[in-house]
Amino acid sequence: MSDLQITHSLNADGTALAVAVQGRLAIDTAVELQHLLMEQLDTSNKIILDISGTTEVDLAGIQVICSACRTALDGHKHFNFAGCKLAAETKKTITDIGIYRQVSCKHNADQPCIWYGGIN
């Protein structure tokens, strides 16, 4: 049994996919989110990811999210976080690996990276 829980739902008109992640999003669990996002990216034009319930995020988890963001943007879709609330451990990981230093993301029309407040 994984210590990662993922729920997802489409809004009533099918235009937005909400994905909520709780638990550890790490090298041994990130593939679960990757598979869900790969399956669901074609279902709507807007993907909203809520990771406020994560207890741990490592580089593999961040890579899955960045890849999904880039794939969505390449398909001219909107990809962003639900709010800006991140768990303390997630903030620590972001700081430790240096994502907060990125001023812009070349895959996000040079807007700020979604990890630190950018909106696609």
PyRosetta script that sets phi, psi and omega in degrees:
from pyrosetta import init, pose_from_sequence

init()
pose = pose_from_sequence("MSDLQITHSLNADGTALAVAVQGRLAIDTAVELQHLLMEQLDTSNKIILDISGTTEVDLAGIQVICSACRTALDGHKHFNFAGCKLAAETKKTITDIGIYRQVSCKHNADQPCIWYGGIN")
pose.set_psi(1, 131.9)
pose.set_omega(1, -178.9)
pose.set_phi(2, -80.0)
pose.set_psi(2, 150.6)
pose.set_omega(2, 174.5)
pose.set_phi(3, -97.3)
pose.set_psi(3, 28.2)
pose.set_omega(3, 174.2)
pose.set_phi(4, -120.5)
pose.set_psi(4, 131.9)
pose.set_omega(4, 176.8)
pose.set_phi(5, -120.2)
pose.set_psi(5, 129.6)
pose.set_omega(5, -179.7)
pose.set_phi(6, -126.8)
pose.set_psi(6, 128.3)
pose.set_omega(6, 173.4)
pose.set_phi(7, -122.4)
pose.set_psi(7, 151.4)
pose.set_omega(7, 178.2)
pose.set_phi(8, -150.2)
pose.set_psi(8, 152.8)
pose.set_omega(8, 177.7)
pose.set_phi(9, -157.7)
pose.set_psi(9, 149.3)
pose.set_omega(9, 173.7)
pose.set_phi(10, -92.6)
pose.set_psi(10, 145.8)
pose.set_omega(10, 175.6)
pose.set_phi(11, -72.1)
pose.set_psi(11, 174.6)
pose.set_omega(11, -171.6)
pose.set_phi(12, -57.8)
pose.set_psi(12, -37.5)
pose.set_omega(12, -178.7)
pose.set_phi(13, -93.2)
pose.set_psi(13, 3.5)
pose.set_omega(13, 175.3)
pose.set_phi(14, 75.5)
pose.set_psi(14, 14.6)
pose.set_omega(14, -177.0)
pose.set_phi(15, -93.7)
pose.set_psi(15, -17.9)
pose.set_omega(15, -176.6)
pose.set_phi(16, -131.9)
pose.set_psi(16, 134.1)
pose.set_omega(16, 176.6)
pose.set_phi(17, -107.1)
pose.set_psi(17, 122.0)
pose.set_omega(17, 176.2)
pose.set_phi(18, -102.0)
pose.set_psi(18, 127.2)
pose.set_omega(18, 179.3)
pose.set_phi(19, -123.6)
pose.set_psi(19, 126.6)
pose.set_omega(19, 178.7)
pose.set_phi(20, -117.0)
pose.set_psi(20, 133.0)
pose.set_omega(20, -177.7)
pose.set_phi(21, -119.9)
pose.set_psi(21, 131.1)
pose.set_omega(21, 177.0)
pose.set_phi(22, -131.5)
pose.set_psi(22, 142.9)
pose.set_omega(22, 178.2)
pose.set_phi(23, 100.7)
pose.set_psi(23, -153.0)
pose.set_omega(23, -176.2)
pose.set_phi(24, -87.8)
pose.set_psi(24, 117.7)
pose.set_omega(24, 173.5)
pose.set_phi(25, -105.1)
pose.set_psi(25, 87.6)
pose.set_omega(25, -171.4)
pose.set_phi(26, -134.5)
pose.set_psi(26, -178.6)
pose.set_omega(26, -173.4)
pose.set_phi(27, -54.0)
pose.set_psi(27, -33.6)
pose.set_omega(27, -178.2)
pose.set_phi(28, -88.6)
pose.set_psi(28, -7.0)
pose.set_omega(28, -179.5)
pose.set_phi(29, -124.4)
pose.set_psi(29, -16.6)
pose.set_omega(29, -173.9)
pose.set_phi(30, -59.8)
pose.set_psi(30, -27.7)
pose.set_omega(30, -179.7)
pose.set_phi(31, -61.6)
pose.set_psi(31, -29.1)
pose.set_omega(31, 177.9)
pose.set_phi(32, -62.5)
pose.set_psi(32, -44.9)
pose.set_omega(32, 178.0)
pose.set_phi(33, -68.3)
pose.set_psi(33, -40.7)
pose.set_omega(33, 179.3)
pose.set_phi(34, -57.4)
pose.set_psi(34, -47.5)
pose.set_omega(34, -179.2)
pose.set_phi(35, -62.2)
pose.set_psi(35, -45.1)
pose.set_omega(35, 179.9)
pose.set_phi(36, -61.3)
pose.set_psi(36, -47.6)
pose.set_omega(36, -178.1)
pose.set_phi(37, -65.3)
pose.set_psi(37, -38.8)
pose.set_omega(37, 177.8)
pose.set_phi(38, -62.6)
pose.set_psi(38, -39.6)
pose.set_omega(38, 179.6)
pose.set_phi(39, -71.1)
pose.set_psi(39, -33.8)
pose.set_omega(39, -169.9)
pose.set_phi(40, -99.8)
pose.set_psi(40, -12.2)
pose.set_omega(40, -175.2)
pose.set_phi(41, -60.2)
pose.set_psi(41, -26.9)
pose.set_omega(41, 179.8)
pose.set_phi(42, -83.9)
pose.set_psi(42, -6.1)
pose.set_omega(42, -173.2)
pose.set_phi(43, -82.0)
pose.set_psi(43, -18.9)
pose.set_omega(43, -177.3)
pose.set_phi(44, -153.4)
pose.set_psi(44, 170.1)
pose.set_omega(44, 179.7)
pose.set_phi(45, -93.8)
pose.set_psi(45, -6.7)
pose.set_omega(45, -177.1)
pose.set_phi(46, -137.8)
pose.set_psi(46, 127.5)
pose.set_omega(46, 177.8)
pose.set_phi(47, -119.8)
pose.set_psi(47, 123.6)
pose.set_omega(47, 179.2)
pose.set_phi(48, -116.2)
pose.set_psi(48, 118.6)
pose.set_omega(48, -176.0)
pose.set_phi(49, -107.5)
pose.set_psi(49, 124.6)
pose.set_omega(49, 178.3)
pose.set_phi(50, -108.2)
pose.set_psi(50, 109.4)
pose.set_omega(50, 178.0)
pose.set_phi(51, -112.3)
pose.set_psi(51, 18.1)
pose.set_omega(51, -178.6)
pose.set_phi(52, -65.2)
pose.set_psi(52, -18.8)
pose.set_omega(52, 179.9)
pose.set_phi(53, -93.3)
pose.set_psi(53, 8.2)
pose.set_omega(53, 178.8)
pose.set_phi(54, -75.1)
pose.set_psi(54, 143.7)
pose.set_omega(54, 176.5)
pose.set_phi(55, -102.1)
pose.set_psi(55, -16.2)
pose.set_omega(55, 178.3)
pose.set_phi(56, -159.8)
pose.set_psi(56, 138.5)
pose.set_omega(56, 172.8)
pose.set_phi(57, -135.6)
pose.set_psi(57, 127.7)
pose.set_omega(57, 176.6)
pose.set_phi(58, -111.9)
pose.set_psi(58, -174.1)
pose.set_omega(58, -176.7)
pose.set_phi(59, -59.9)
pose.set_psi(59, -36.1)
pose.set_omega(59, 178.3)
pose.set_phi(60, -63.0)
pose.set_psi(60, -42.0)
pose.set_omega(60, 177.5)
pose.set_phi(61, -63.9)
pose.set_psi(61, -42.3)
pose.set_omega(61, 178.0)
pose.set_phi(62, -64.1)
pose.set_psi(62, -40.5)
pose.set_omega(62, 179.1)
pose.set_phi(63, -63.0)
pose.set_psi(63, -40.6)
pose.set_omega(63, 178.2)
pose.set_phi(64, -61.3)
pose.set_psi(64, -44.3)
pose.set_omega(64, -179.7)
pose.set_phi(65, -66.1)
pose.set_psi(65, -44.7)
pose.set_omega(65, 179.2)
pose.set_phi(66, -63.4)
pose.set_psi(66, -39.6)
pose.set_omega(66, 178.2)
pose.set_phi(67, -64.1)
pose.set_psi(67, -42.8)
pose.set_omega(67, 178.2)
pose.set_phi(68, -64.2)
pose.set_psi(68, -39.8)
pose.set_omega(68, 177.8)
pose.set_phi(69, -61.3)
pose.set_psi(69, -47.8)
pose.set_omega(69, -179.2)
pose.set_phi(70, -64.0)
pose.set_psi(70, -42.8)
pose.set_omega(70, 178.3)
pose.set_phi(71, -61.0)
pose.set_psi(71, -43.2)
pose.set_omega(71, 178.6)
pose.set_phi(72, -63.1)
pose.set_psi(72, -46.3)
pose.set_omega(72, -179.0)
pose.set_phi(73, -64.5)
pose.set_psi(73, -38.0)
pose.set_omega(73, 176.9)
pose.set_phi(74, -61.7)
pose.set_psi(74, -30.2)
pose.set_omega(74, 177.9)
pose.set_phi(75, -91.0)
pose.set_psi(75, 12.4)
pose.set_omega(75, 179.0)
pose.set_phi(76, 60.5)
pose.set_psi(76, 41.5)
pose.set_omega(76, 177.8)
pose.set_phi(77, -114.8)
pose.set_psi(77, 161.3)
pose.set_omega(77, 179.6)
pose.set_phi(78, -91.8)
pose.set_psi(78, 131.7)
pose.set_omega(78, 177.7)
pose.set_phi(79, -136.2)
pose.set_psi(79, 126.4)
pose.set_omega(79, 179.0)
pose.set_phi(80, -159.9)
pose.set_psi(80, 172.3)
pose.set_omega(80, 176.5)
pose.set_phi(81, -84.6)
pose.set_psi(81, 153.0)
pose.set_omega(81, 171.9)
pose.set_phi(82, -83.0)
pose.set_psi(82, 104.9)
pose.set_omega(82, -178.0)
pose.set_phi(83, 69.4)
pose.set_psi(83, -172.9)
pose.set_omega(83, -177.2)
pose.set_phi(84, -118.1)
pose.set_psi(84, 6.7)
pose.set_omega(84, -176.2)
pose.set_phi(85, -76.4)
pose.set_psi(85, 116.3)
pose.set_omega(85, 176.4)
pose.set_phi(86, -118.8)
pose.set_psi(86, 145.0)
pose.set_omega(86, 177.0)
pose.set_phi(87, -64.2)
pose.set_psi(87, 152.6)
pose.set_omega(87, -178.4)
pose.set_phi(88, -56.1)
pose.set_psi(88, -41.6)
pose.set_omega(88, 180.0)
pose.set_phi(89, -65.1)
pose.set_psi(89, -36.5)
pose.set_omega(89, 178.1)
pose.set_phi(90, -66.9)
pose.set_psi(90, -43.9)
pose.set_omega(90, 177.2)
pose.set_phi(91, -59.6)
pose.set_psi(91, -40.4)
pose.set_omega(91, 179.7)
pose.set_phi(92, -63.4)
pose.set_psi(92, -43.2)
pose.set_omega(92, 178.6)
pose.set_phi(93, -61.3)
pose.set_psi(93, -45.4)
pose.set_omega(93, 179.3)
pose.set_phi(94, -58.6)
pose.set_psi(94, -44.4)
pose.set_omega(94, 178.4)
pose.set_phi(95, -65.4)
pose.set_psi(95, -44.7)
pose.set_omega(95, -177.0)
pose.set_phi(96, -62.4)
pose.set_psi(96, -36.4)
pose.set_omega(96, -177.9)
pose.set_phi(97, -94.8)
pose.set_psi(97, -4.3)
pose.set_omega(97, 171.2)
pose.set_phi(98, 88.9)
pose.set_psi(98, 13.3)
pose.set_omega(98, 179.7)
pose.set_phi(99, -63.1)
pose.set_psi(99, -34.6)
pose.set_omega(99, -177.1)
pose.set_phi(100, -60.7)
pose.set_psi(100, -17.7)
pose.set_omega(100, -178.3)
pose.set_phi(101, -79.7)
pose.set_psi(101, -16.9)
pose.set_omega(101, -178.2)
pose.set_phi(102, -70.1)
pose.set_psi(102, 122.8)
pose.set_omega(102, 179.2)
pose.set_phi(103, -79.5)
pose.set_psi(103, -39.0)
pose.set_omega(103, 179.4)
pose.set_phi(104, -145.8)
pose.set_psi(104, 166.1)
pose.set_omega(104, 179.5)
pose.set_phi(105, -117.9)
pose.set_psi(105, 122.3)
pose.set_omega(105, -177.6)
pose.set_phi(106, -65.1)
pose.set_psi(106, -19.3)
pose.set_omega(106, 179.3)
pose.set_phi(107, -88.9)
pose.set_psi(107, -5.7)
pose.set_omega(107, -175.0)
pose.set_phi(108, -117.5)
pose.set_psi(108, 40.6)
pose.set_omega(108, 179.8)
pose.set_phi(109, 53.8)
pose.set_psi(109, 34.6)
pose.set_omega(109, -179.9)
pose.set_phi(110, 58.7)
pose.set_psi(110, 23.1)
pose.set_omega(110, 172.0)
pose.set_phi(111, -85.0)
pose.set_psi(111, 165.6)
pose.set_omega(111, 177.5)
pose.set_phi(112, -57.5)
pose.set_psi(112, 143.7)
pose.set_omega(112, 177.6)
pose.set_phi(113, -57.4)
pose.set_psi(113, 142.6)
pose.set_omega(113, -180.0)
pose.set_phi(114, -60.6)
pose.set_psi(114, -21.7)
pose.set_omega(114, -178.9)
pose.set_phi(115, -66.8)
pose.set_psi(115, -24.1)
pose.set_omega(115, 179.4)
pose.set_phi(116, -131.9)
pose.set_psi(116, 44.2)
pose.set_omega(116, 167.2)
pose.set_phi(117, 106.8)
pose.set_psi(117, -1.5)
pose.set_omega(117, -179.8)
pose.set_phi(118, -72.4)
pose.set_psi(118, 150.6)
pose.set_omega(118, 176.5)
pose.set_phi(119, -119.8)
pose.set_psi(119, 129.7)
pose.set_omega(119, -179.4)
pose.set_phi(120, -80.1)
pose.dump_pdb("model.pdb")
